[in-house]
Amino acid sequence: MRVVSGRFRGTRLEAVNGDKTRPTTDKVKEAMFSMLMPYLDGGDVLDLYAGTGGLSIEAVSRGMTHATLVDRQFQAIKVIQENIEKTHHADEFTVLKSSAQQALLNFVANSKKFDLIFLDPPYAKETIAADMSFMAENGLLNSGAIILAESNDEANLPNESDDFSIIQQKHYGITVVTIYQYEG
């Protein structure tokens, strides 16, 4: 794995040992970020299931201001911190060891708002719809925020609603990438 483009281009990223994380392949990551390019103009990123941190590091490399990375596994947090150190810009990242649900509650308590959100939970958990609803209902999204959801083709992804519109959706093998825009 590596950073594909931007300030940190070519930086090699470490992977988490074992099968508890599913790193996004370079091919899928490059496709994701080509879809996201119009939206990478500063702002705060939330990576709620960060794994290796590769998506957030790529987003900051390409123009986002700051990224908050959340993961509940100690090994993932260790790898995220190692990967961030390789950027030589650790001040542009915040790493939290926490469950996604607890992190969201803490963000509400601290009145945090985000402009770009990565939702790539374990495929079997299917928490994307619940996470999106919670963020919208609790004021965690800036107007026009972008949510990139990565799932498998069996996931029950949210459809368009009063809160979200689907900007784009692409299939890459069993991986489905859906980009939503917050309408609130």
Secondary structure, 3 states (H helix, E strand, C coil): CECCCCCCCCCECCCCCCCCCCCCCHHHHHHHHHHHHHHCCCCEEEECCCCCCHHHHHHHHCCCCEEEEEECCHHHHHHHHHHHHCCCCHHHEEEEECCHHHHHHHHHHCCCCEEEEEECCCCCCCCHHHHHHHHHHCCCEEEEEEEEEEEECCCCCCCCCCCEEEEEEEEECCEEEEEEEECC
